[in-house]
Amino acid sequence: ALPAVRGAMPVPTDPVTGETPQTADLVSSPASTGGAGNVFEQAVGAYLLSQLLVGATPPVLIDCTVLEVAFQNEYRGWKTDDFLVVGQTTSGATRRLAGQAKRSFTVSSIDFKNSIIDFWSDFHNPAIFSPEHDRFAFVVQLGTNTLIRHFGSLLDCARASSDAQDFEKRLATPGLLSSTAIRYCDEVVTIVKEAGNT
């Protein structure tokens, strides 16, 4: 006989007595059915628009004031399309911050791979991105210890490096980064090699 079903999950039976325990019906999480990812993306958008309203200094582009904020920018040629912040320096130079807003984020997931491929594609598109002036960002609501500690330390190491050779030297220095951070670097390298333009 098939087990009784409540909600969408079979209810387990006791292996000794064969009885079904009295449990409440199982329901889906409101976060999974209520569009929590969209709500977070809207919250990020509201924050960025508030930066625009007051002419604030945006995240990452700390030498600028916000001139423009745009969302869902695929129609403008961007693969990284959740948000685009355009800033202007005091000398009049334009800088861009393109990003993805993620409710949760796991390195090694398909979503991570697709985001890195999108970043890489935009990085190699001189019509929309200047490696000298522009930057990419992940905005994550639910950061895990793995993300913050290991992937974050890898990004910190990359930012602190003067060039690619210095970065490689830091990666090869025992104890400077965790083995997990180095593995994440290897995963990013594998992704961009598969994407091409290397």
N, C-alpha and C positions, 0 to 999 in steps of 0.2 A: 504494500500500500504506500502511496505517496504521502509525505508529511503534510501536515496542515500548513496553509500559507496565510500569513497576515501581512498586510501591506504588500511589499514586493519580495519579502524574504521568507524562506522556510523556517518554521519554528522548530528548534532542536528538541528531541525527546531524551528523557533520562535513559542511559544505556542499561541500568539495572532494572528499573520498574517499568520502563516503556511508556511512562506517563509524559504528557506534554505539560511543561510548567505554565502557570498563568502569567502571561506577560502582556504588556500594553501593545497595541498596534504600533508597528514601526513606521516612522514617517521620514521623509527626506529632509535634510538640513535646509533651512531657509536660504543659507548662503549658496547652496548648490542649485536651488530652483528659483531663487529670487533675483538673480542677476547681480550678485555681490561684486563681480569683476567690473561690470559696467558702472556700478555705484562708486567703486574706488576710482575708476578712470575719470568719472565726473568730478570727484573730489580733487583729484590732481589738476584737472582743467580749471576748477574754481580757484585753486591756489595760484595757478599761473596767470589767470585773468586778473586776479587781485594785484599781482606783480605789475602787470601792464597798466592797470588803472592808476597806480601811484608812481609809475616810472622807477620801479625798484631795481636793485641789482639781482639778476636771476641766479639760481643755483648753478654751479660749475663755471659759468662765464662771469667771473667776479670783477672783471674790468669793464663791465657794460651796464647800460640801463636797458630795460625791455622796451622794444619798439613795436613788436608784433607777436601775437600768439595765434597759432593755427592748429586745427585738429583734423585727423583722418586725411592725411596729405598725399595719399597715393595718386590722386588726380594731378598733383603737382610734380610727379616723377619720383617721389620718395618711396622706398620700400619700408623704411622705419617710419610708420605713419601715425602712431598714437598722438604725438604732439610735436610741435615745432615752435621753439622760442627764438625770435630774432632780436639780437641786441646790437647796440652801437657803442663803441668806445668813445672816449673824450676826443680822440684824434679823428673820429668820423668813420672808422673801419666797422664793417658789419661782421658779426659773428652769429653762428647758428648752433642751437642745441636741439638735436633730434632725439626723441626717446620713445620708449615703450613703457607703459604702466601695467604692472602685473600684480594681481592680488597675492599670489604666491609664486614662488620661483624655485626651481630645482635645477642645479647644474646637471647636465647629462640628459635632461628631458628633451623631447621633440620640440617643445616650445622654445627652450633655450637654443637649440641648434638652429631653428628657423630665425630667431631674433639675431643671432650672430651672423647668419648668412645675409639677412637684410642689412645689418650694419656694414658688413663687408662690401656688399653691392653698392650701397650709397657712398662708402668711403672711396670707391673707385669711379665715381661719377662726378667729374669735375664741373658739370653743369649745375650741380646743386650743393656740392660739398668741397670745402677747402681743408685739407689735412692740417694746414698751418693755423687756421683760425677757428674751425668748427669742431664740435664735440658730440658724442653720443652719451645717452644715459639710460639706465634702467631705474625705474621708480617702483619699489616693491613694498607692498603693505605688510606682508607677513614674512619678515626676514628670519630665517633659521640661523642657528649657530654656525652651521656649515657655510651658509651663504655669507654671513657677516665676517666670520673669523677667517675662513680659508680663501674664499673667492675675493672677499674684500681686501685681504692682505696681498693677494696677487695683483689686484688693481693698484693698491698703494705702491707696491714695488715697481710696477710699470710706470706710474706717474713720477716716481722719484728717480728713475733712470734717465741718464742724459741722452742715451741713444740705444739702438737695438743691441749693440755689442755690450754696453754696460748692463742692460737687462739680462742678457744671456749669462754674463759673469755672475750676476746676483743669483740667478736660478741655479747655477752650478756650485755656489758656495754652501757647503754643508751647514745646516742649522738655521740659515737665514729665513727660509720659508719651510712650511710643513710639507710633508710628502703629498698631502691632499691638495694643497695649493699648486704644487708642481704638476700633479696629475690633471688638475683642471686646466692648467696652461697647455698641457699636451693635448687635451680634448679640444680646446679652442683652435690650436694649430691644425689638428686633423680636420676640423670643420672648415677652416678657411682654405686648406689645401684642396679639399673636395669641391669647394665652391669655385675655385679657380682664381685668376688674377693675382697669383702670388709671385 
